[in-house]
Amino acid sequence: MEVIQALERLPGIRAGVTAGRVCAYVPVIDDTVRIDAAEVRRWRRIWAPNGDPAVEFVMGDERGVWPLIIAPNDVVYQPVDTRAVLDSAMDYRITNAPHVVAYTEMERVAEQVALTCEQPGPIELDSVGATLLLVRCFIVGATLAGLRPVRSVAWWQRGWTAIGGDVPLPPFRSDPVWDELMNEAS
């Protein structure tokens, strides 16, 4: 399969087919991208900003199209909209939310917000709440790319626990994948 050959040309990436999905293990992030081959609309070889080779995918289904980029040291994907994670009729927007995010950036932001939540003294709950929401959108987006960002979930949970969930947000939607990740992160 051409997609597997393209991924195998990336240094350090181990690609194959498991349970009918193209899987690419990225050792630097210690996670595996799982791609439904039927959702690949097109792909091409590109260069990452640091000069490394990468593979850019345009993924899609009946709901739309979305990007996925796999490089030897990262995976870039589209986070979900806040409506996918919040159980609210009100529309919550994070005005500075990126259209795509790197896995390593998700982990960095998750760690940063958790450590902020654990600091003594007053915390800007609106800002922390928005960041926790953003990280949750990053994490759910990663799961849609077949990733299992357990470390990011652990950081998210650590921050959420530190502030007692006391942020100005509506409840989160029920999500069995999130629940599985939470169990793994424990």
C-alpha angles and dihedrals in degrees: 000000000000095000092057091048091051091050093046089058089065110095112255096003117128112203133183144127121277124174091346094307130108106241125196118186112207106198096194091064093028093228138108128232111218113200126191100222090211089064095056106106095174140331139195140183114255139165122255117229090260091055098258119135114255140175120235118203131193104208125191151162137170090298097057144277132293138180129251124180124186120195130169091259105029149013121229119202143153118272117223123255117260089250088068093061106030123076097216139114087216118088113238116196131190100205096199096045112134122238090226132020135196119233090235090053090051090054093046093050092045091053093044095052092046092052090046090053090052095053116110118246133036120341127202096241096191091056095042091046091052091049093049089050091048092050090050089052088050092050096047089047089053091053090054087058087055094256125138106212097186095156091054091049089051091052091046091051091047091055093043091051093047092059094035092239087288099151131121096258134116118242120289120249118258108265121177092194090055089049091052091050090049090054091049091047093053 
